[in-house]
Amino acid sequence: MSKNRCNHAPQFKAKVALEALAGEKTLNEIAAKHQVHPNQVTPWRRQLIDQAATLFGKGAPSADSTGDREMLLAKIGQLTVEKDFLARVRRRDPGLSGSNGSNPITPNCP
């Protein structure tokens, strides 16, 4: 006889956690008001405390985002070089532009 698990929305969890953080009511009172188990309120409150600093720390890039930025800049540079190379090749040999309807990479098959 198991009950279905209820997945609460993040907004609901934040609301309950803020109420618990305020400290105006006990955890049992808050849990009863929102019809959740008191053991659920404590981790939500802890998550709110632990992750609150990340809300205000978006100005400073993390090490992970710096690595992503470097990787993306390298990829942009690579694609720019490839584009410039293909543009030069196309200027030298106008037959590669594909203007005659044929594809220079794959041969026309009968």
C-alpha positions as CSV (number, residue, x, y, z in Angstrom):
1,M,0.0,0.0,0.0
2,S,2.2,2.8,-1.2
3,K,1.2,6.3,-1.9
4,N,2.1,8.1,-5.1
5,R,5.0,10.5,-4.7
6,C,4.3,14.1,-5.1
7,N,6.8,16.2,-7.0
8,H,6.6,19.7,-5.7
9,A,7.3,22.7,-8.0
10,P,10.4,24.7,-7.3
11,Q,8.3,27.8,-6.5
12,F,6.4,25.8,-3.8
13,K,9.7,24.6,-2.3
14,A,11.1,28.1,-2.3
15,K,8.0,29.4,-0.6
16,V,8.1,26.8,2.1
17,A,11.9,27.2,2.6
18,L,11.6,31.0,2.9
19,E,8.9,30.5,5.5
20,A,11.1,28.1,7.4
21,L,14.0,30.4,7.2
22,A,12.0,33.3,8.6
23,G,11.6,31.3,11.8
24,E,8.2,32.7,12.7
25,K,6.7,29.3,12.9
26,T,8.1,25.8,13.9
27,L,8.9,23.3,11.1
28,N,5.9,21.2,12.2
29,E,3.5,24.2,11.9
30,I,4.9,25.0,8.4
31,A,4.7,21.4,7.3
32,A,1.1,21.1,8.5
33,K,0.1,24.3,6.8
34,H,1.5,23.2,3.4
35,Q,0.6,19.5,3.9
36,V,4.1,18.1,3.6
37,H,6.2,16.1,6.0
38,P,8.5,18.1,8.3
39,N,11.5,16.1,7.1
40,Q,11.0,17.6,3.6
41,V,11.1,21.2,4.9
42,T,14.6,20.9,6.4
43,P,16.4,20.0,3.2
44,W,14.6,22.7,1.3
45,R,15.6,25.2,3.9
46,R,19.2,24.0,3.7
47,Q,19.2,24.2,-0.1
48,L,18.0,27.7,0.1
49,I,20.8,28.7,2.5
50,D,23.5,26.9,0.5
51,Q,22.4,28.2,-3.0
52,A,21.4,31.8,-2.0
53,A,24.9,33.1,-2.7
54,T,24.8,31.9,-6.3
55,L,21.9,34.2,-7.0
56,F,24.0,37.2,-6.3
57,G,27.3,35.9,-7.6
58,K,26.5,35.9,-11.3
59,G,28.8,38.8,-12.0
60,A,31.9,36.8,-11.4
61,P,32.4,33.9,-13.9
62,S,33.0,30.5,-12.4
63,A,35.9,28.4,-13.4
64,D,33.5,26.1,-15.4
65,S,32.1,29.0,-17.4
66,T,35.6,30.3,-18.1
67,G,36.6,27.0,-19.5
68,D,33.5,26.9,-21.7
69,R,34.2,30.4,-22.9
70,E,37.8,29.5,-23.9
71,M,36.5,26.4,-25.8
72,L,33.9,28.5,-27.6
73,L,36.4,31.2,-28.5
74,A,38.7,28.5,-30.0
75,K,35.8,27.0,-32.0
76,I,34.9,30.5,-33.3
77,G,38.5,31.0,-34.4
78,Q,38.7,27.6,-36.1
79,L,35.4,28.3,-38.0
80,T,36.6,31.7,-39.1
81,V,39.8,30.3,-40.5
82,E,37.9,27.6,-42.4
83,K,35.4,30.2,-43.8
84,D,38.2,32.5,-44.9
85,F,40.1,29.5,-46.5
86,L,37.0,28.4,-48.4
87,A,36.3,32.0,-49.6
88,R,39.9,32.2,-51.0
89,V,39.6,28.9,-52.8
90,R,36.3,29.9,-54.3
91,R,37.7,33.1,-55.6
92,R,40.6,31.3,-57.2
93,D,38.5,28.6,-58.9
94,P,35.0,29.9,-59.7
95,G,34.1,26.4,-60.9
96,L,33.9,25.3,-57.2
97,S,31.1,27.7,-56.4
98,G,28.5,25.2,-57.6
99,S,26.9,27.8,-59.9
100,N,26.5,25.3,-62.7
101,G,24.4,23.0,-60.6
102,S,27.0,20.3,-60.1
103,N,28.5,19.4,-56.7
104,P,32.3,19.4,-57.0
105,I,32.7,17.1,-53.9
106,T,30.4,14.2,-55.0
107,P,30.6,13.1,-58.7
108,N,27.5,13.0,-60.8
109,C,26.2,9.5,-60.9
110,P,24.3,8.2,-64.0
